[in-house]
Amino acid sequence: MRKYSTIPTALTLVLAGALTGCGGDGNGEPSEVVTLSVNGSTTVTPIMQAVAEVYEAADLEVSGTGSGDGITALIDGRTDVAMSSRKMKAEEVEKAKAKGVEPVEVVIARDGIALVVHPSNLVSDLTLRQVKDIYLGRITNWKEVGGPDAKIVPVTRDSASGTFEVFEELVMDKEPIVPGAVTQNSNGTVRMAVAESEGAIGYVGLGYVDDTVKALAIDGVVPSAGTVNDGTYKIARDLNLYYSKGASEAVLKLIDFILGPEGQKIVADEGFIPL
């Protein structure tokens, strides 16, 4: 399975499309290649990067900067498509309308948010309440949950992250995460931080779980495509794209591709859950 690092705050993948651009229109004239900007969620970024590698109808510039940043870019007219691992907020929709932008939401995949620890950690299962208490700072040592006598290092996402906002809603009940938590700006850097610290715990989209970290069962349920789809794994969400109503034909064709068989295969290949 191909994986991409999203360690930079803004990771941009530009496919030059040289073969398409030199193809011509049948009259000896070179055909113009459309460039589309895709900005936002670092969770969705690997899917769109993989799409960019095979998509021939346009060049895609894919930047993983966080769901909130992608939505703001769409509202401000700085991106053609926004990636988001959360729903747009009511205030964002109102701000968009005030600027003459009518956002259109497209769900392209499902995802579970996995709690991950270092592979050496003996803990394999936590309750949702225990996860919340860890991130509230009420549980501070792994021995309190059946693990070794070692300090727990909670790793979290920045506030611009859609993953953070879903975690805050589904796990924290909007209560604030302990100030001492280590903050990272992408799923990739959360995974790296956990992989490098035996006491760490973090949360990432399913597509970022690999053998450098261990995903925990929550209330006895392991995060997977099956448990997300059947509703037994509770920390789950949709992955979305947003574009403005009246968008170009190039944008609409891109959306159709992602929702089609080839696009949904890419979703699965990247470790997420196709529709």
N, C-alpha and C positions, 0 to 999 in steps of 0.2 A: 504494500500500500504506500503510495507516495505521500510524503508529509512535507509541509513547508513551515519554516520558522517564521513567526510573526513577532520576533523580538523587537524590531524597530517600531517606534510609535506610528510611523507611516511607512508601510512597506508597499512599494509600487512595482508592479509587474507590467511591462509594456511589451507586447508582441508586435513586432514590426510589420508582419503580414506581407513580406516581400513577394511571396509567391502569388498572393491574391492581387496585390497592387500591380504586378506586371502581367496579369492575365489578359488584359485588353477586353474590348467590348465587341469583338468580331469584325471591327472596321479598322483594325490596326492602331486604335487609340487606347492608351492605358486606362484602365478603370480606376476610379477614385475609391480609396478605402476609407470607410467611416470609422472614426475613433469614438468610443464611448467610455466615459469615466464611471467607475463603480467604486463607491466609497462607504466605509462604515465598519460594521462588526468584525472583530478579529475571529469570532467563531465561524462566521460565514465565509471569511476570506479564503480558506483552503478550497472550498467548493468552487468559488469564482475564479481562483487562480487555475484550477484544473480545467474549468470551462474555457478559460482564455487560451490554454495550450492547444485545444482542438477546434475551437470555434472559428469558422472561416468567413462569416458574413460581416465581421467588423473586428477592428483591433480593440482590445479591452485594456484599460488602465485601471488596475485594481489596487486600492489603498486600504489597508486595515488600520483604522484610526479610532475605532469604537463606535457603537451604535448611535450614541448621542451626536457625535461629530458628523456621522454620515447623514443623519436626518437633518441636522442644521445645514449641511452643505446642499441638500436637496431643496430646502426651503429658500436658501440664498441663491439658488441657481448655479452652484459651483460643481454639481455632479449630475449625471444623467440618471443614475440608479443609486439608491441608498440601501446598504445591507444593514439589517437590524436583527438582533437576537431577542428583541422584545417588541411589544406593540407600541405604536406611536402614542404619546400622551395627548390628552385632550387639549392641553395648552399648546402643544406643538402643532396639532391640527389647526387650531385657531390662528396661530402665528402664520402658518402656511397660507391659509385662506386670506389673511390680511395682505399677503404679498402676491395674491393672485395665483397661488399654487394649490391644486386640489390633489392631494396624495392618493395614489391607488396602491392598496396592499395586495401582495401576492405571497402566499405561504409556499415555500419551495421544499421544505423538509421539516422533520420533527427531530428533537434532540432531548437528551437527558443531561442534567448537570451532575457530573460524577464527583464525589468527594474522594480525593486521592492522597495517599501517604507514601512514604519511602518504602520500597519493596521489602526492606528488612523489618519493618514494623510488624509486631505480632498481632496487632489489632486488625480484625477483618470485618467487623460489623459494629455499627453504632446506631443508636436510635436518633430520630430526628431531634428529639429534645436534647440529647447529648451534643449533637452538632451545634445546635443553637447555643447551649451553655458554653461550649468551647469558644465560639465566636463572640460571646458576651463577656468572656474572661472569667466565668464562674468555675470552669474546669480548666486547670492549668498544667496538670501532670498526667502523662499517659497511664500511670498506675491507677488513676481514678476510674478508668474505663477498661481495665483488664490488660493494660500494656506494661511496658517497662517503666522503671522509675526514671523518667526523663521529662524535661520541660516540653510542653506543646508549643509549637511555633505556628500560629495561624497565618495563612497567606490568603490575601483577598485581592479583588480587582479594584481599579479606580472607579470613581463615581460616574464617569462617562460611559462605562461599560454596560451593555444590556444584560450581560451575564450577572454582573453585580446587582442590578435592579431586580432581576428575577429571583436571585438568591435572597436578597433582602426581603422580598415579598413572601416567598414560599417557605423559607427557613427561619428568617429572623423576625417575621411578623412586624417589619418596619422598625424594630428596635436597633439601636446603633451598634455597629461592630466595635469591639474593643480597640481603643486608640493605638495600642501597641502592635496591632496586626501589621504584617509586612504587605505593602501594597505593590501590585504589579500592573503593567498596562496592557497585558495581552494574555490569552490562554497559554501561549507558548512559554512566556516567562514565568507564569505560575507553575507550569509543569517542571520547568528547569529548576526553580527554587525548591520545589518539593523533592525532586530527584537528587538534589545536592545537600539536603538536610535531613538527617534521620528522625528529627523530632517534628518535622513540618507536616501540616495538613493544608490542602488547598482544594479549590473546586474549578473544574474545567468542563467544556463540552465533550460529549462522548468521542468525537472525532480526534481529540487530543490525548486520549488514553493509550499509552503504549507500554512496553516492558520496562521503561525507566521509572514508572510509578505503579502503585497498586490501588485499584478502585475498591472502595469499601461498599459492602452491602449496607443499606439503610433500612432499619426495621425489618431485617432479614431478607430484603429484596435487592438483588444485584442489578445495577443499571445495565440495560441492554435494549436492543430494538424491540424484543418481545415484551419486556416488562414496561417499557414506555408506552407501547401501543395498547397493551391491555389495561393500562391505568394503575398497575400495582406499584410501579416506581413513581413516586409522587413529585420528585423534583424534575419536572419536564416542561418543555415549552416548544412553540413553533419557531422556525427560522424564516425570516421574511425578507423580501425585497420590496422597496417602494419606488414608484416613479410618478411623475406628474401627469395628470389627465391631459390628453392631447399630445403626448410624447410622440417622438418620431417613429416611423415604421421600423427603423433599426432597433430601437428599444423594444418594441413589441415583438419583433422576431427573436431577439435575445431571450425574452421571457418565455416565448413558446418553446424555444430550444431547451431551456432549463426544465420546463415542466414535461417535456417529451421523454421518450425512452432513454435516449443517450444522456440527457441531462440528469435524469433520476438515477441512472447507473453511476454517474460521477458522484452523486450524493452518497450512494451506498459505498462506493470505492473509498471515499474519504472518511468513512467511519460514522456517518450520520444516517438518519432513518428516512428512506424515500417515502413519498406520499402513497 
